[in-house]
Amino acid sequence: MNNQTQMNTKSIISLTLGILSLFIPFIGMILGVIGIVMYKKASNEMTHTQQDGKGLAVSGLICSIVGIFIQILPIIGLISFLSAKTVIE
């Protein structure tokens, strides 16, 4: 009687890690990478089973990628600042 398909848990985890990677400094890069891995696992599971959650997984992938880039920008800025400072001296 229950015809509802089940939500994929890994897609929810991917979205959660992707959102956390946007807001947590330094650790966000690691969370973003784990979020991408969880997206891949969720995507593989959803192709083999009839579970829902493709939109959540894709949103987790996008948030994870953006979170990684947000974490990389201060590192690039710091490196360029320090290299420019040594050139001036």
Secondary structure, 3 states (H helix, E strand, C coil): CCCCCCECHHHHHHHHHHHHHHHCCCHHHHHHHHHHHHHHHHHHHHHHCCCECHHHHHHHHHHHHHHHHHHHHHHHHHHHHHHHHHHHC
